């Protein structure tokens, strides 16, 4: 069954979704890069274990936010407001997160990939596991040969957000439902 074609995005909805997703991505990035105190050999390792579990959840949510932002950007290209600069910004974002889809798909279908029956595994991809190398400066999430540099993803998100806002702000600001006083990020 074919996916129905979406109508062109509305500038106000695009602006608001872009702001919300950028803020969510920035929040998750901060959570992913916060220091985790303690360690597995502490007298009471439970706080460290909880913090590490939370870190894994935050990485998952960061990846979901990035994937949603990419979908919004792709949809924005169908808008009457889309400029060649926005097209270039979307391409730059995708180049900064080349394996986002594979990381997101593997996270979403963790049961299949953990059981060695994921779609890419059926096509010959060798079994693998997630790797997380995170620090205060950013870090990398890997799955097999796929890699997501979260600091580069954050910077690309911020640049793409600025490009989206550049294209939609005047139209969104003129909308009776969303004048300039309703923006979540006043100066992208």
C-alpha positions in Angstrom: 0.0 0.0 0.0 1.5 3.4 -1.0 1.9 6.1 1.5 -0.5 8.9 0.8 1.1 12.2 -0.4 1.1 14.8 2.3 -0.2 18.3 1.6 2.3 21.1 1.5 3.4 22.2 5.0 2.0 25.4 6.5 4.7 27.9 7.5 3.4 28.4 11.0 3.2 24.7 11.7 6.6 24.2 10.2 8.1 27.0 12.4 6.5 25.7 15.5 7.6 22.1 14.9 11.1 23.2 14.0 11.4 25.2 17.2 10.0 22.3 19.3 12.2 19.7 17.8 15.4 21.9 18.1 14.6 22.4 21.8 14.0 18.7 22.3 17.2 17.8 20.5 19.2 20.3 22.5 17.7 19.0 25.8 18.5 15.4 24.9 22.0 16.4 23.9 22.6 18.0 27.3 21.3 15.0 29.1 23.5 12.7 27.0 26.6 14.6 27.8 26.0 15.2 31.5 28.6 13.7 33.8 27.6 10.4 35.4 29.0 10.1 38.8 30.1 6.9 40.4 30.8 3.6 38.8 30.0 -0.1 38.7 32.4 -0.8 41.6 31.0 1.7 44.1 29.9 0.4 47.4 26.3 1.2 46.1 26.4 0.9 42.3 22.6 1.3 41.9 22.7 5.2 41.4 25.4 4.7 38.7 23.3 1.9 37.1 20.2 4.1 37.0 22.2 7.0 35.5 23.6 4.8 32.8 20.1 3.4 32.0 18.8 7.0 31.8 21.7 7.9 29.5 20.7 5.1 27.1 17.2 6.3 27.1 18.3 9.8 26.4 20.4 8.7 23.5 17.4 6.9 22.1 15.2 10.0 22.4 17.9 12.1 20.9 18.0 9.8 17.8 14.1 9.9 17.6 14.2 13.7 17.8 16.9 13.9 15.0 14.9 11.6 12.8 11.7 13.6 13.3 13.6 16.8 12.5 14.9 15.3 9.3 11.3 14.3 8.4 10.1 17.8 9.1 12.9 19.2 6.9 12.1 16.9 4.0 8.5 17.8 4.3 9.4 21.6 4.4 11.0 21.2 1.0 7.5 20.7 -0.4 6.4 24.1 1.0 5.8 27.0 -1.2 8.3 28.9 1.0 11.2 26.5 0.4 14.2 28.2 -1.2 17.4 26.7 -2.8 19.1 27.7 0.5 16.8 25.4 2.4 17.4 22.6 0.0 21.1 23.1 0.5 20.7 23.2 4.3 18.7 19.9 4.2 21.5 18.3 2.2 24.1 19.6 4.6 22.1 18.2 7.6 21.8 14.8 5.9 25.6 14.8 5.2 26.3 15.5 8.9 24.1 12.5 10.0 24.6 10.0 7.2 23.6 6.9 9.2 20.7 8.5 11.2 18.1 6.2 9.5 20.0 3.1 10.2 20.7 3.9 13.8 17.0 4.9 14.3 15.7 1.8 12.6 18.0 -0.4 14.6 16.9 1.2 17.9 13.2 1.0 16.9 13.5 -2.7 15.8 15.9 -3.7 18.6 14.1 -7.0 19.1 14.6 -8.0 15.4 18.3 -6.9 15.3 18.9 -8.5 18.7 17.5 -11.7 17.3 19.6 -11.4 14.1 16.5 -11.1 11.9 16.6 -7.3 11.2 16.0 -6.3 7.6 19.6 -5.3 7.0 20.8 -8.5 8.6 18.5 -10.5 6.3 20.3 -8.7 3.4 23.7 -9.8 4.8 24.7 -7.3 7.5 26.7 -9.1 10.2 25.3 -9.1 13.7 26.5 -6.2 15.9 25.6 -4.2 18.9 25.3 -0.6 20.0 28.3 1.3 21.2 28.1 4.6 23.1 31.1 6.8 23.5 29.7 9.9 25.2 31.4 12.7 27.0 30.8 16.3 28.0 32.0 17.3 24.5 29.5 15.1 22.6 30.3 11.6 21.5 29.5 8.9 19.1 26.8 6.3 18.9 27.6 3.3 16.7 25.9 0.2 15.5 28.2 -2.0 13.4 29.6 0.2 10.6 27.0 3.0 11.3 28.0 6.0 13.3 26.2 9.1 14.6 28.4 11.9 16.0 26.0 13.7 18.3 27.9 17.0 18.5 27.9 17.2 14.7 24.2 16.3 14.7 23.4 19.1 17.2 25.4 21.7 15.2 23.7 20.5 11.9 20.3 20.7 13.6 20.9 24.3 14.7 22.0 25.3 11.2 19.1 23.6 9.5 16.7 25.1 12.1 18.0 28.6 11.2 17.5 27.9 7.5 13.9 26.7 8.1 13.2 29.8 10.2 14.7 32.0 7.5 12.2 30.7 5.0 9.1 30.6 7.2 9.4 33.4 9.7 7.8 36.2 7.6 4.9 34.0 6.5 4.4 32.5 10.0 4.6 35.9 11.7 1.9 37.2 9.5 -0.5 34.3 10.4 -3.2 35.5 12.7 -2.6 32.4 14.9 1.1 32.8 15.2 2.5 36.3 15.2 6.1 37.0 16.2 5.2 36.9 19.9 4.4 33.2 19.7 7.9 31.9 18.7 9.6 29.5 21.1 13.1 30.5 19.9 13.2 34.3 19.3 16.6 34.5 17.7 17.5 31.2 16.1 
